[in-house]
Amino acid sequence: MLPVMLKPISGCNMGTIINKLWWIILLLLAFSSFDCALERKKSIPADLKNKIVFLCSDGICTINSDGTDLKVIVPSAEGGPFSNPHWSTDKRRIAFNGNVKGSSRIMIVDNDGSDSKILGLPRPKSKNSKPGEIRVEWGKYDLQFGDWSPSGKYFSYSHGFLGVNYGGVMSTDGEIKTELNGVDFSFAGEHSIMFVEWFISKTTAAGSRIVRWDLKEKKRQIMTEGEGAFHYKPVFSSQADRIAYAVDSVALPNELWIMNVNGSAKKRLASQDDFVGKRLQIIEFSPDGEKILFLPDNGDRSSIYVVNNDGTGLHVVVGDIVNSGGGADWSPDGKEIIFTSDKDGNQELYIVNIEGNDLKRLTYNSTTDCCPDW
């Protein structure tokens, strides 16, 4: 049998062919990533896209952004009073702080209130413990929910004991993945988390710095530094390319700053010459990462501000009627903001567009509603 002779392709050589195949592979990977990104966006059930979870007098409630379909999904009798409700990224679960035997625990439920879990810190196993059993030290720590990981498999937590704050990352099954000396946790991916770490320097000046921790590689990176300066409330943009945070010191009282994800290009976006209030209670990037919402603490007469991520366009969205402890959050499309106010005599939820127009009252209850997550 005669060997088959392959005729060279005109105008091409093997290097050119390999190069073209390489670009085809890259394009396929790019489209695959794009499809995955779309799939993540589609992963939120249609009936939950404009659903808001919040604290109501009856427990944990949900409501549509047009005021319809108000539901109590977790009654107060099942571990209330509650605090700090947060959707998972796909809105299929809700985490919040509950109370068990006089101390705070993290509770997780499905979006309809079913499949409830109560999570605490595990204590050393006794001789009678079964393999893999999680035993909770009731009453020793007050556990607080922090932030969901992108997949919803993990979340950050913090707890206080003898006046010292610690935290870490736990799975939804109660397994601790890592323990960290810090607070104000924010995920930037499944294996990257940022937090605030307190320290005492050699000159005995107290301060805090922002630290990024790689959960997989077990490596840390100090993002901010400075004796006598307190850095707090760090938050990643949804694109995980920028970090917004606050700084408080004698020289820099409660300022809003931004930096790149690697800690470079630090820039001040707003100072107390630009807003009224004290410590910043809320810092949140808009869904597209182009704008930042911030809420300074001025009690029941606080104001919501929005600024572009380059420092331009700073303006008051709504002034002197916001309850700073009641929180504020962006709508999924970044066109509106929800917040808490007692402007009508009772603490309720309100929605306003980012220009400060079209103010709408969302809830009408005889007792307090607050702390929405959209």
Secondary structure, 3 states (H helix, E strand, C coil): CCCCCCCCCCCCCHHHHHHHHHHHHHHHHHHHHHHHHHHHHHCCCHHHCCEEEEEECCEEEEEECCCCCCEEEEEHHHCCCCEEEEECCCCCEEEEEEEECCEEEEEEEECCCCCCEEECCECCCCCCCCCCCCCECCCCCEEEEEEECCCCCEEEEEEEECCEEEEEEEECCCCEEEEECCEEEEECCCCEEEEEEEEECCCCCEEEEEEEEECCCCEEEECCCCCCCEEEEEEECCCCCEEEEEEECCCCCCEEEEEECCCCCCEEEECCCCCCCCCEEEEEECCCCCEEEEEECCHHHEEEEEEECCCCCCEEEEEEEECHHHCEEECCCCCEEEEEECCCCCCEEEEEECCCCCCEECCCCCCCCEEEEC
